[in-house]
Amino acid sequence: MEEQVFQNRVDLSGLQQAVSNIKREVNKIIVGQDNMIELLIAAILADGHVLIEGVPGVAKTLTAKLLAKTMSVGFSRIQFTPDLMPSDIIGTSIYNLKTSEFEFKYGPLFSNIILIDEINRAPAKTQSALFEAMEERQITVDGKTYSLTAPFIVLATQNPIEHEGTYRLPEAQLDRFIFKIEVDYPSLEDETKIIADFHARKNIIDINSINGVLNAAEVKDYRSKVRQIHIDANLISYIAKIVNQTRNNASLYLGASPRASLAILSSSKAIAAMNGRDFVTPDDIKFVATPVLKHRVMLTPEKEMEGITTNEIIKQIIEKIEVPR
């Protein structure tokens, strides 16, 4: 009897190779942090912004910089500070004496991958300017609207420990991040390897050793393929049930919005494609559910005082819902 060979309806070989190449390049310098790298690549394929949270020194900024380096697209890094003004990031109109006209000087937001360090340090006016760029993929200055070139991705870092001189991000802005990735300390084995690798490189982190393996046209093509990934109706219902339960949970003061459901859908498709499948499985949904939901829900004050985390509540919600077969 001849063995049947099942072929994907969507050709994912190029996408899988690109993902493998990105991981290879980033892992030249970064040890561990596989989960963060996986989610960052998924966010790029799903056209979403990412909030990266962790204590100083766990390679949040370095990983984001290296990921940007693997893509042959524009890159800007902006350090957010309490005195940062909207014009510092979006640009400003300057009077040209030669032409007797105002010329618009583009700010660092006019790029493809934007790394924002310590996003919670900038005041509300600057956040609102960033907010428009994140949501609308455009910037408005002096009544004129400028479209941002795709891909446009914001990778923002924040420190969960230090609160002096920081501003809490509004819920509406948090909702625009497809993932919140929490970066923990490395394991003992990983830390030993980090030290050994750093010593072997003579205490030098050479970012220029990272090669560009993906361009803007390829990102557009792979995103198109991700959108074609198949998902069964019962899995769509599974996503809806998970998100709906965040709104009906006694431990949560604020549940997730329909934008969270769409984020789980698009990011689970990206994870499926990265694994060479043209269909979504329940495991793909489970993998992305926590990073999609954790920054979109709020604990009740009582649960916060008990030391319960949003991660624990999301895990409980997922465990209670029957997995479709």
N, C-alpha and C positions, 0 to 999 in steps of 0.2 A: 504493500500500500504506500502510495507516494505521500511524503510528509507535506502538510500544508504550510505555506509561508505567508504570514500576515504582514502586509505592508501598511505603513502609516499613510493616512489620506493627505497629510501635510508633510512635505519634505523638511525634516528638522536636522539633517546632517550638518549643514553649515552653521546653524545656530549652536548645536552641541559643541562643534569644534571651536567656535568663538568663545563660548563659556569656558571650555577647557583651557584655551590660550590665556584668557583673562586670569583665571585662577593660578596658572603656572607663573605668570609674570608677577602677580601680587605676592605669591608665596616665595618669591626670591628674597623678599625682605620680611614679610609678616609671617610669624609663627602662630599656629592655632587660629582662633577667630574665624573658623570655617563657617559657622552659622551666620556671622555678620556679613562675610563676603557673599555667601549664597543669597541672603536677603537683599543686599545692595544690587547684585546683578538682576535679581527678580524685579526689583523696583524700576531699574532702567528699562527692562523689557515690558513692564506694565505701565510705563510712563507716569511714575509717581515720585514724589519727593520723600525724603527720609530724615527722621530725627534720630540722632545717635546720642545716647546718654550714657555717661560713665565717668568715673573719677579720673583725675588727671593722670597721664602716663600709661594709658592702656591702648595706645595707638589708634584712637578714634580719628584724629585729624590725618595722621600718616596714611592709614588705610584708605580714607576718602581721596587723598592726593594721589596715591598709587593707582587707585581705580580710574581716576580721571586721566592719568598718564597712559593707561592701556587703551584709551580711546583717542583717536586723532581728531579731537574737536576742541573748541575754545574752552578755556578754564580760567576762573577767577576765584581768588580767595579773599574774603572780607572778614576782618576782625570786628565784631560788634562791640561797641563801647557805649557808655551812658550818654556821651556827647555827640554821637553819630546822628547826622541829619539826613532826611530823605534824599537831598541832592547829592550827598556823599556816595549813595549807592545807585541812584537812577541817572544821575547826570544833571547838568544845568545849562541854561541858555546864556551865552557870553556875547557881548557886543563886539562886533568886528569893525574896527576903525576904517579898514580899507574898503569894505563893501557897504559900510553904514547900515548893517543889518545884524540881527541876532542870529548866532549859530548855536546849534545844540551840540554840546560836548557829551558823548555817551559815557555813562558810568559803568562800574564793574558788573552790574546785573545784565548788561548786554553781552552775554556769553552763553555757553552751552551747559557746562557743569559749574555750578556755583557752590563753593565750599564756604559755609558761614560758621565761623568759630564763635562759640558762646552766644548763641542766638538770643538768649534771654537777658542779655545785658543792654539791649537797645530800647529806647523809649517808644511809646505808642505810635507817634507820627512815622517813625522809620519802619516800624512793624507793618503799618498800614500800606506803605509804599511797596514793601516786600510782598504783602498779602495779595495785592492786585496782580503782581507778576506771577506768583505761584498759581493763582486760580485762573486768571484770564489769559496767561501767557502773553501779556502786553503791559506797556507802561504808558501812563498819561502824564504829560508835562505841558504846562501852559495851554491846556485845552487841546493839545495834539496827541494823538495816540500812535505809539510805535509798537509794532508786532515783534515778538522775540523769536529768534530762529530756533527751530527744532533740531536736535533734542534740547529741551530746557529742563534741567533737573537741579533742585536745591538739596544739598546734603548739609544738614545743620547739626552742630554738636552743642551739647550743654552738660554742665556739671551738676549732678543732683545734690551735692553736699553743700556747696557754698551758695548762700542766699543773699549775702550783703551786696548791694549794688545791682541786683537783678530784678527783672520784671516778669511776672507770671504771664506766659503766653495765653492769649484769649482762646476759649474753647473752639471758636470758629476757625482760628488759624491752625490749631492742633489737628482739626478735622481734615485739613488739606494735606497732611502728611500720610502717605499710604502706610508706612511702618514707623513704629518707634522701636529702635533696636537698643537693648540694654547690654552694654559691654561690661563683662565682669573681669576680675583678675584672672590671669592665666593659671593653669594647673602647675604643680611643681615641675613636672616633666617638661612642659612647654616653656616655663621660665628658665629652666636650665639650658634648653636649646636656644632661647633668645640670647642669653648671656654668651654662650659658646659661639653662636653665629656672629654676634657683634664683635667679639674678640677676633674671630677669623677674618672679619672684614677690616681689621685694624681700627675699630671704633668709628668707622665711617658708614653713614647710610647714603648710598649713592642712588638717588632717585632717577638719575639719567640712565641707569642700567635697565630701567623698565621700558619695554618696547610698546609702541602703539599697535594694537592687533584688531582694532575695530574702528570704522569710520561712520560718519553721520548717515550715509546712504544705507549702510548695512544695518544700523540701528533701526532705521525706518522699515526696512524689509523684514527684519526679525520681529518687530512689533506687529506687523501685519500678519505674520504667521501665528503669533501668539493669540491674536484675536480670533483666528480660525480654529483654535483648539476646541474639541467637542466637550460638552458637559451635559450629563443626563438631567432630565426634569426632576428626578428624585434628589439629585445633589443640589440643584438650585433651591429646592424646598428645604434641604438640610442647612444651607447657608442662611436662609430666611429664618429658620427656627432658632439657630444659634444667636443671631442678632436680635431677634424678637425677645429672647429670654433675658437679654441684658436690660430690657426695658421693664421686665416683670420680675426682677430679682430684689428681694428685701434688703440685700446687702449693698445695692447700688442706688445712689441718689440720682445719677444721670446715666441713661442707656445710650447705646450707639445709634447713629443716624443711618438712613438708607445708603448714604455715601460709604459707610463701612461695609454694607452688603456688596456693593459694587467693587470695593477694594479687595474684598476676599475673593470675589469672582475673578477679577483680572489678574491678581497675584497668584492664585492657585493655577490658573492657566499657564502663567509664566514658569512656575515650578514644574508643572507637567512637561512643558516643552524642553526645559533644561535637562530633564531626565529622559528625553527622547520619546515621550509619549504624546500622541495627538488627542488624548482624552484625560479628563480630570478624575482623580480618585479621591475617596474620603480622606486619605492620609495627606494629600496635597492641601486640602481645606484645613485640616487640623494643624498642619505645619505653619500656615500663615495666619490662622485665626488670632492667636495671642498677640503677635506684633502689630496686627491691624487694629485690634480692639483696645489694647491696654491704655492708650492715651486718649481714647474717645469716651471712656466710662469714668464715673467718679464714685468713690466709696461714700457710704453714709458716714457722718462724723463718729457714730458709735463704733463702726467697724474699723475706722482709722485708729481710734484710741485703743482698740484691741490688738492692733498690729497686723491685721489682715492685709494682704496685698491684692491688687486688682488681678494679678496673674493667677492667684489661688482661686478667686471667684470665677474667672474665665475658664479655668481648668475644670472646676466643678460643673459649670454650665455645659461644657462640651461632653463631659462624662455622663451626664444625665440624659442627653439626647441620643436616641437610637440611631446607630450608623446605618445608612441605606445599604442594601445588598444588591 
